[in-house]
């Protein structure tokens, strides 16, 4: 049983690190995927289809993602003058 727990723990950590790397390299795609997932979830969960819930969740994701990923990812997607 311990071996199974260790395997699941390692798998979870690897997925977490892979998600961090993906978020750092592709922040725009991650935001688009999150919005698409929320929109798809709103089709199946009636509570999510309320007025403005998906938009609010997407806004929180757009604001928090650059903070969580870091300034370097934001510089990659922000136009420079």
C-alpha positions, -999 to 999 in steps of 0.1 A, spaced: 0 0 0 29 23 8 44 18 -27 11 28 -43 9 59 -21 45 68 -30 38 63 -67 7 86 -66 26 112 -47 55 112 -73 30 113 -101 12 143 -85 45 162 -80 56 155 -116 22 168 -129 25 199 -107 60 207 -120 49 201 -156 20 225 -151 44 251 -137 67 247 -166 38 249 -191 24 280 -173 58 297 -175 63 289 -212 27 292 -225 7 316 -202 -17 326 -229 -25 290 -238 -30 281 -202 -54 310 -197 -73 300 -229 -75 264 -216 -88 275 -182 -115 297 -198 -125 268 -221 -126 244 -192 -148 268 -172 -171 273 -201 -174 236 -207 -181 230 -170 -209 256 -172 -227 234 -197 -227 204 -173 -229 222 -139 -259 245 -138 -246 265 -109 -217 277 -130 -239 290 -158 -251 319 -136 -247 354 -149 -210 365 -149 -196 335 -130 -174 323 -159 -163 359 -166 -153 365 -130 -134 332 -128 -116 340 -161 -107 375 -148 -93 360 -116 -72 336 -137 -60 364 -160 -49 385 -130 -34 357 -108 -16 338 -135 11 365 -142 16 369 -104 20 332 -98 41 325 -129 63 356 -125 72 388 -142 93 370 -169 62 353 -184 43 386 -185 71 403 -204 69 376 -231 32 383 -238 32 420 -233 39 441 -264 70 463 -261 74 497 -276 
